[in-house]
Amino acid sequence: MVLEAIRYTSDHLQILNQLKLPHASEYDDISSSRDAWHAIKEMRTRGAPAIAIVAALALAVELTTLSTGHELSEIAEEVQAFIFEKLDYLVTSRPTAVNLADAARKLKRVVEKAGVVSGATGESVKRAYVEAAEQMLVDDVSDNQAIGKHGAEWILKHAESGEDVQVSVLTHCNTG
């Protein structure tokens, strides 16, 4: 069994409430930038990469919900301004979180590029944002799996050295 810190589909985001660990594994629904801001501020989600991804995906879910409800502007510049405003807001939830600010900068660049494409619409800007946010999750899961794989190989190599050695493992932040 793998305990997921982030559960995501295009219209739904849940985070493992890390304040409940290790006594309970409870997931909180995150459906907007506001929800993510509070989850980050209250430290219900932790770890630099996870904080950034929760912020990015919360806005993706919010944008998808607005689009599905026909509440998203058709004008590329308006959607771009909305995304910028929300990313700036999300960064205030943990101003010292380097990954969060970095993710916001990267996502703003994606949105800027999508907004200047000939024929850009609110929907095309939204789609570019959502795809970039989703890719951040894919990349983070891949990174975490690589960290775990390399760490496990190192531990097994050293634990099987023939010496009577006790092995302890402490993970901190980046392992998601």
Buried (B, 14 or more C-beta within 10 A) or exposed (E): EEEBBBBBEEEBBBBBBBBEEEEEEBBBEBBBBBBBBBBBEEEBBBBBBBBBBBBBBBBBBBBBBBBEEEEBBEBBEBBBBBBBEBBEBBBEBBEEBEBBBEBBEBBBEBBBEBBEEEEBBBBBBBBBBBEBBBEBBEEBBEBBEEBBEEEEEEEEEEEEEEEEEEEEEEEEEBBB
